[in-house]
Amino acid sequence: MPNWRNWAGSVRVSPRRLVRPSSIAEIQDIVRRLPIGGRVRMTGSGHSFTPIAITNDVLMQPSDFGEGIGVDSRRGVARIPAGMTLRDANIHLAAAGFALTNMGDITAQTIAGSISTSTHGTGLAFTGLAGQVEGFGLVCADGSHLDCSSSENSDVWRLGRVGLGTLGILTYVDMKVVPAFRLHAVEEPRRLADVLENFDRIVGSVDHFEFYWIPHTKWTLTKTNLRTQEPPRSRSRSGKWWTKTVMENYAFGAVCAAGRMAPSLIPRLATALPSSGRQEFIESSHEVFATRRLVRFHEMEYSIPRRHLVEVLRLIVEAVERSNLKISFPVEVRVTGPDDVPLSTSFGRESAYIAVHMYRGMPYERYFRMVEEILLTFEGRPHWGKIHFQSANTLRSRYPQFEDFCGLRSRLDPRGVFLNEYVERVLGI
Ligand SMILES: Cc1cc2nc3c(=O)[nH]c(=O)nc-3n(C[C@H](O)[C@H](O)[C@H](O)COP(=O)(O)OP(=O)(O)OC[C@H]3O[C@@H](n4cnc5c(N)ncnc54)[C@H](O)[C@@H]3O)c2cc1C
């Protein structure tokens, strides 16, 4: 029996040693005692779809070391234990009157896991999580501990904010934070043609916008969020439970399960999704950004330059319609601003993100490869934590500072103790 598996159930491993260190000193000890040729990795919460986190040698699991968060309110920076989940970080920050400025759509990930794969949310005026990193602590291959920021070990900080777990073990992450705020949220179905025609105007005029195209229909479900300090206007507890738990998880899960048993039913089942109605509410930012995901799936996501989004999405819609594929999961579209993190999927460009999903237990490779072929012709960069079929041969030219990152990695870890098969493939080692 494997004793570690990821959330999607697609990556399983029985490492020689599975350990949950309870202090930085214990991590240093484990790294120092590694025999010649030994390897060690730290997982986050296992929410990557790729085998990026694992090794079959020494696998460490995260802990927040029983520590809370320290907020430097003058600088607007919070020190978060690397193994703390975003969910717990949000609770600590809210109690101190602060919030992360932007995040993705779940909070089960650890802060270290999130930044290491370039996890992002949506909003053109905002970056992904790695772009919000002010500093971090790192246990290196020789067991030493480095504090890294723009003023200390700045090269490690600059290149290492998205590090794929290859530079060492992160011990804390200093994140930029902002005073707590609320989001005025509107969630409603809209026609795909209308969203695509107005896409540039919409993403330029609201803080956070995303939409889900429902394959086999001409409809999307949209989410628009405006940052506000207006008083809360919450959904009722039962209304929230009905939409978020029953409709978005149990009912949607039942539709997916029925579609898996009888794929020919999927196009007809899909027509039920846009009838979810309109919702408007004002709640604290982290309650709006994140939702619970109980339905398990496989996912591929690419970033492309934002200017190509409308053309690329039309090509994907046409390709799906021409194929005989039956797809029960919506295609998700988000945007972010550019950042300066060398291995970030948004490095140096305004980006649009397109994510395709397949319900667990259904074959995904043909669908994902078909979409990937389109994305690759538009300078696509795959999410490091999600399924893709690329290696360093194709990735190298997509990141202008790829070689700088690889140089730093081999300087910090010449024996390759933090490597695994996945990172060897994508970094060309
Ligand atoms: C349901 C679901 C929803 C998702 N939503 C989004 C989304 O909205 N936006 C988005 O961009 N992505 C999303 N993802 C992907 C997810 O955010 C990333 O895969 C993220 O890396 C997972 O974090 P984790 O804590 O589970 O880390 P893991 O997947 O366990 O590990 C990721 C990487 O981090 C490294 N790592 C972890 N801890 C440390 C440490 N202390 N030191 C060094 N390296 C470390 C691991 O070695 C590995 O390389 C989603 C995934 C799922 C399953």
The ligand as a Gaussian input file, in Angstrom:
#p B3LYP/6-31G(d) Opt

LIG

0 1
 C       -8.812000      21.276000      -6.140000
 C       -7.589000      22.049000      -6.576000
 C       -7.708000      23.413000      -6.821000
 C       -6.594000      24.143000      -7.247000
 N       -6.728000      25.470000      -7.508000
 C       -5.684000      26.176000      -7.999000
 C       -5.810000      27.561000      -8.315000
 O       -6.843000      28.166000      -8.122000
 N       -4.731000      28.189000      -8.861000
 C       -3.550000      27.531000      -9.109000
 O       -2.619000      28.143000      -9.639000
 N       -3.386000      26.233000      -8.760000
 C       -4.407000      25.552000      -8.218000
 N       -4.248000      24.233000      -7.861000
 C       -2.899000      23.661000      -7.917000
 C       -2.179000      23.840000      -6.566000
 O       -2.331000      25.159000      -6.078000
 C       -0.674000      23.597000      -6.722000
 O       -0.455000      22.346000      -7.287000
 C        0.068000      23.733000      -5.379000
 O        1.428000      23.549000      -5.618000
 C       -0.374000      22.737000      -4.359000
 O        0.178000      23.072000      -3.102000
 P        0.464000      21.937000      -2.034000
 O        0.671000      22.566000      -0.711000
 O       -0.538000      20.869000      -2.139000
 O        1.913000      21.427000      -2.539000
 P        2.314000      20.020000      -3.187000
 O        1.497000      19.798000      -4.388000
 O        2.347000      18.961000      -2.160000
 O        3.823000      20.377000      -3.612000
 C        4.058000      21.308000      -4.637000
 C        5.550000      21.625000      -4.729000
 O        5.948000      22.374000      -3.588000
 C        7.114000      21.799000      -3.024000
 N        7.124000      22.100000      -1.597000
 C        6.109000      22.000000      -0.716000
 N        6.522000      22.388000       0.501000
 C        7.828000      22.726000       0.385000
 C        8.819000      23.209000       1.277000
 N        8.550000      23.435000       2.563000
 N       10.051000      23.452000       0.797000
 C       10.349000      23.249000      -0.519000
 N        9.452000      22.790000      -1.395000
 C        8.210000      22.538000      -0.951000
 C        6.954000      20.318000      -3.300000
 O        8.165000      19.639000      -3.202000
 C        6.465000      20.394000      -4.733000
 O        7.546000      20.630000      -5.583000
 C       -5.325000      23.485000      -7.421000
 C       -5.215000      22.116000      -7.144000
 C       -6.343000      21.406000      -6.722000
 C       -6.198000      19.927000      -6.436000

